[in-house]
Amino acid sequence: MIIVIDGPAGSGKSSSARAIANRLNIQFLDSGALYRAVTWHWVQSQKPEFETFFKILPETELQTEYRDQTFFVSVNNKDITAEIRKHNVAKHVSKIASHPKIREFVNNYMRELVKEDVYVADGRDLGTAVFPDAELKFYMEASIKERAKRRFKELQQSDPGVTLQQVKENLEQRDHSDQTRAADPLKKADDAIVIDTTGKTFEEQIEEMIKIIEEQLKLKH
């Protein structure tokens, strides 16, 4: 069983998915972390031409594990959980994630992963492209100002040199890239439930989503 939460960067979908996983004692899948991991791999490979990178991509081994309320990611047995959150990775993610071959690589990984157990996953095209038959779909929204503040606060520990303006510009660029890319653009699934988090406390949005999940899927916490 898979519950998906889509939405633009910084809308709160990842933190919400984590909280839901913890409350309902189910698995959490951070799809954005997988694209960041592939981006990190590309950066560490000296930013090769994409045709060259595509040749080594099938040999790349992703490993993920959700424990202690953290989504751990490794590439070829190297833990990069902290590295993928830094600005030098974030600024390249949209470019990397827009390529159909990279999306196919990540999507195949996710589809294999969720064949067993119950998962809640967050992303940008999960309800429309990756898991169109998901049992329940959410689409989260928030203003660009609020999203930038959230992401800036998140980055301050792992990347103290980044500024709020840089974060806002990065989010605006990602919004444009995600919404206009040819392969699986960001959009709300027709059957998704919209959750606008602007002005809501984190607890309020989680309680709203938990109530819907319990009513529709009969999952209890």
One Martini backbone bead per residue (centre of mass of N, CA, C, O) as a GRO file, in nm:
protein
  221
    1MET     BB    1   0.097   0.035   0.021
    2ILE     BB    2   0.030   0.382  -0.100
    3ILE     BB    3   0.113   0.710   0.004
    4VAL     BB    4   0.086   1.034  -0.147
    5ILE     BB    5   0.300   1.343  -0.161
    6ASP     BB    6   0.259   1.632  -0.328
    7GLY     BB    7   0.475   1.911  -0.436
    8PRO     BB    8   0.649   2.168  -0.383
    9ALA     BB    9   0.916   2.303  -0.273
   10GLY     BB   10   0.864   2.356   0.073
   11SER     BB   11   0.554   2.256   0.154
   12GLY     BB   12   0.592   1.992   0.371
   13LYS     BB   13   0.592   1.688   0.270
   14SER     BB   14   0.829   1.549   0.418
   15SER     BB   15   0.757   1.611   0.717
   16SER     BB   16   0.474   1.489   0.693
   17ALA     BB   17   0.549   1.202   0.613
   18ARG     BB   18   0.710   1.140   0.865
   19ALA     BB   19   0.486   1.188   1.073
   20ILE     BB   20   0.292   0.976   0.960
   21ALA     BB   21   0.477   0.733   0.987
   22ASN     BB   22   0.505   0.758   1.297
   23ARG     BB   23   0.202   0.751   1.380
   24LEU     BB   24   0.139   0.474   1.191
   25ASN     BB   25   0.378   0.278   1.155
   26ILE     BB   26   0.532   0.341   0.879
   27GLN     BB   27   0.680   0.390   0.585
   28PHE     BB   28   0.942   0.600   0.446
   29LEU     BB   29   0.959   0.798   0.132
   30ASP     BB   30   1.223   0.994  -0.023
   31SER     BB   31   1.241   1.103  -0.339
   32GLY     BB   32   1.424   1.355  -0.326
   33ALA     BB   33   1.673   1.203  -0.210
   34LEU     BB   34   1.726   1.040  -0.470
   35TYR     BB   35   1.786   1.283  -0.657
   36ARG     BB   36   2.012   1.392  -0.480
   37ALA     BB   37   2.192   1.142  -0.502
   38VAL     BB   38   2.235   1.155  -0.807
   39THR     BB   39   2.350   1.440  -0.804
   40TRP     BB   40   2.589   1.383  -0.625
   41HIS     BB   41   2.715   1.175  -0.819
   42TRP     BB   42   2.760   1.377  -1.050
   43VAL     BB   43   2.941   1.575  -0.898
   44GLN     BB   44   3.157   1.355  -0.808
   45SER     BB   45   3.199   1.294  -1.134
   46GLN     BB   46   3.251   1.589  -1.260
   47LYS     BB   47   3.018   1.662  -1.444
   48PRO     BB   48   2.925   1.498  -1.678
   49GLU     BB   49   2.806   1.405  -1.942
   50PHE     BB   50   2.508   1.254  -1.973
   51GLU     BB   51   2.587   1.013  -2.152
   52THR     BB   52   2.805   0.922  -1.953
   53PHE     BB   53   2.629   0.895  -1.697
   54PHE     BB   54   2.424   0.684  -1.810
   55LYS     BB   55   2.639   0.449  -1.815
   56ILE     BB   56   2.678   0.445  -1.482
   57LEU     BB   57   2.394   0.430  -1.354
   58PRO     BB   58   2.321   0.116  -1.355
   59GLU     BB   59   2.576   0.072  -1.142
   60THR     BB   60   2.419   0.218  -0.932
   61GLU     BB   61   2.383   0.203  -0.574
   62LEU     BB   62   2.099   0.213  -0.386
   63GLN     BB   63   2.040   0.307  -0.036
   64THR     BB   64   1.772   0.262   0.206
   65GLU     BB   65   1.665   0.404   0.537
   66TYR     BB   66   1.422   0.404   0.803
   67ARG     BB   67   1.548   0.565   1.101
   68ASP     BB   68   1.516   0.764   1.359
   69GLN     BB   69   1.363   0.980   1.171
   70THR     BB   70   1.554   0.890   0.920
   71PHE     BB   71   1.664   0.925   0.580
   72PHE     BB   72   1.875   0.704   0.446
   73VAL     BB   73   2.160   0.750   0.215
   74SER     BB   74   2.321   0.553  -0.042
   75VAL     BB   75   2.623   0.531  -0.250
   76ASN     BB   76   2.803   0.273  -0.287
   77ASN     BB   77   2.817   0.256   0.047
   78LYS     BB   78   2.775   0.572   0.087
   79ASP     BB   79   2.702   0.806   0.319
   80ILE     BB   80   2.477   1.100   0.212
   81THR     BB   81   2.262   1.240   0.393
   82ALA     BB   82   2.401   1.525   0.437
   83GLU     BB   83   2.511   1.606   0.150
   84ILE     BB   84   2.226   1.638  -0.008
   85ARG     BB   85   2.153   1.926   0.158
   86LYS     BB   86   2.333   2.093  -0.002
   87HIS     BB   87   2.365   2.354  -0.223
   88ASN     BB   88   2.550   2.207  -0.442
   89VAL     BB   89   2.306   2.015  -0.496
   90ALA     BB   90   2.036   2.177  -0.515
   91LYS     BB   91   2.117   2.350  -0.781
   92HIS     BB   92   2.101   2.059  -0.966
   93VAL     BB   93   1.841   1.885  -0.943
   94SER     BB   94   1.650   1.975  -1.175
   95LYS     BB   95   1.838   1.899  -1.407
   96ILE     BB   96   1.858   1.598  -1.338
   97ALA     BB   97   1.541   1.530  -1.293
   98SER     BB   98   1.454   1.596  -1.606
   99HIS     BB   99   1.559   1.324  -1.692
  100PRO     BB  100   1.424   1.036  -1.804
  101LYS     BB  101   1.650   0.830  -1.716
  102ILE     BB  102   1.653   0.919  -1.418
  103ARG     BB  103   1.355   0.876  -1.357
  104GLU     BB  104   1.353   0.577  -1.422
  105PHE     BB  105   1.558   0.489  -1.209
  106VAL     BB  106   1.402   0.593  -0.958
  107ASN     BB  107   1.122   0.469  -1.009
  108ASN     BB  108   1.211   0.172  -1.005
  109TYR     BB  109   1.310   0.174  -0.718
  110MET     BB  110   1.039   0.248  -0.580
  111ARG     BB  111   0.859   0.018  -0.689
  112GLU     BB  112   1.023  -0.208  -0.554
  113LEU     BB  113   1.015  -0.110  -0.254
  114VAL     BB  114   0.672  -0.109  -0.229
  115LYS     BB  115   0.584  -0.418  -0.251
  116GLU     BB  116   0.635  -0.393   0.057
  117ASP     BB  117   0.435  -0.275   0.264
  118VAL     BB  118   0.379   0.048   0.416
  119TYR     BB  119   0.362   0.370   0.250
  120VAL     BB  120   0.503   0.703   0.259
  121ALA     BB  121   0.528   0.953  -0.002
  122ASP     BB  122   0.737   1.207  -0.150
  123GLY     BB  123   0.683   1.462  -0.419
  124ARG     BB  124   0.586   1.556  -0.771
  125ASP     BB  125   0.486   1.263  -0.945
  126LEU     BB  126   0.346   1.022  -0.798
  127GLY     BB  127   0.028   1.047  -0.870
  128THR     BB  128   0.085   1.059  -1.198
  129ALA     BB  129   0.354   0.856  -1.266
  130VAL     BB  130   0.438   0.638  -1.043
  131PHE     BB  131   0.142   0.624  -0.857
  132PRO     BB  132  -0.163   0.622  -0.998
  133ASP     BB  133  -0.273   0.376  -0.782
  134ALA     BB  134  -0.291   0.502  -0.528
  135GLU     BB  135  -0.478   0.497  -0.239
  136LEU     BB  136  -0.351   0.793  -0.167
  137LYS     BB  137  -0.379   1.157  -0.236
  138PHE     BB  138  -0.164   1.439  -0.206
  139TYR     BB  139  -0.160   1.814  -0.217
  140MET     BB  140   0.082   2.054  -0.147
  141GLU     BB  141   0.065   2.397  -0.021
  142ALA     BB  142   0.253   2.718  -0.053
  143SER     BB  143   0.409   2.987  -0.017
  144ILE     BB  144   0.713   3.110  -0.112
  145LYS     BB  145   0.783   3.247   0.156
  146GLU     BB  146   0.731   3.001   0.341
  147ARG     BB  147   0.915   2.797   0.197
  148ALA     BB  148   1.182   2.951   0.233
  149LYS     BB  149   1.189   2.954   0.541
  150ARG     BB  150   1.189   2.651   0.583
  151ARG     BB  151   1.444   2.579   0.415
  152PHE     BB  152   1.642   2.765   0.563
  153LYS     BB  153   1.614   2.630   0.840
  154GLU     BB  154   1.706   2.346   0.741
  155LEU     BB  155   2.005   2.453   0.629
  156GLN     BB  156   2.169   2.594   0.864
  157GLN     BB  157   2.332   2.341   0.966
  158SER     BB  158   2.445   2.210   0.686
  159ASP     BB  159   2.442   2.532   0.543
  160PRO     BB  160   2.545   2.827   0.679
  161GLY     BB  161   2.605   3.009   0.402
  162VAL     BB  162   2.322   3.036   0.337
  163THR     BB  163   2.057   3.223   0.202
  164LEU     BB  164   1.737   3.325   0.173
  165GLN     BB  165   1.760   3.425  -0.122
  166GLN     BB  166   1.879   3.168  -0.239
  167VAL     BB  167   1.644   2.986  -0.163
  168LYS     BB  168   1.421   3.136  -0.316
  169GLU     BB  169   1.550   3.117  -0.599
  170ASN     BB  170   1.566   2.808  -0.604
  171LEU     BB  171   1.261   2.758  -0.582
  172GLU     BB  172   1.177   2.915  -0.836
  173GLN     BB  173   1.342   2.741  -1.031
  174ARG     BB  174   1.211   2.471  -0.955
  175ASP     BB  175   0.925   2.535  -1.027
  176HIS     BB  176   0.973   2.588  -1.326
  177SER     BB  177   1.110   2.320  -1.394
  178ASP     BB  178   0.888   2.123  -1.284
  179GLN     BB  179   0.641   2.250  -1.460
  180THR     BB  180   0.811   2.238  -1.764
  181ARG     BB  181   0.886   1.967  -1.796
  182ALA     BB  182   0.856   1.693  -2.003
  183ALA     BB  183   0.908   1.498  -1.760
  184ASP     BB  184   0.693   1.476  -1.531
  185PRO     BB  185   0.537   1.713  -1.421
  186LEU     BB  186   0.425   1.928  -1.199
  187LYS     BB  187   0.111   1.801  -1.065
  188LYS     BB  188  -0.212   1.755  -0.999
  189ALA     BB  189  -0.403   1.516  -0.925
  190ASP     BB  190  -0.734   1.464  -0.976
  191ASP     BB  191  -0.747   1.273  -0.689
  192ALA     BB  192  -0.637   1.489  -0.508
  193ILE     BB  193  -0.573   1.624  -0.191
  194VAL     BB  194  -0.578   1.945  -0.075
  195ILE     BB  195  -0.303   2.106   0.114
  196ASP     BB  196  -0.296   2.413   0.277
  197THR     BB  197  -0.020   2.547   0.483
  198THR     BB  198  -0.084   2.831   0.499
  199GLY     BB  199  -0.096   2.930   0.839
  200LYS     BB  200  -0.024   2.654   0.948
  201THR     BB  201   0.035   2.428   1.157
  202PHE     BB  202   0.182   2.133   1.174
  203GLU     BB  203  -0.035   1.991   1.346
  204GLU     BB  204  -0.280   2.067   1.172
  205GLN     BB  205  -0.194   1.920   0.908
  206ILE     BB  206  -0.160   1.637   1.029
  207GLU     BB  207  -0.446   1.597   1.143
  208GLU     BB  208  -0.588   1.623   0.870
  209MET     BB  209  -0.445   1.378   0.731
  210ILE     BB  210  -0.500   1.154   0.938
  211LYS     BB  211  -0.806   1.163   0.920
  212ILE     BB  212  -0.824   1.080   0.622
  213ILE     BB  213  -0.674   0.811   0.643
  214GLU     BB  214  -0.860   0.677   0.852
  215GLU     BB  215  -1.123   0.701   0.683
  216GLN     BB  216  -1.017   0.564   0.403
  217LEU     BB  217  -0.796   0.321   0.523
  218LYS     BB  218  -0.807   0.233   0.835
  219LEU     BB  219  -0.577   0.367   0.977
  220LYS     BB  220  -0.398   0.343   1.290
  221HIS     BB  221  -0.249   0.511   1.604
   0.00000   0.00000   0.00000
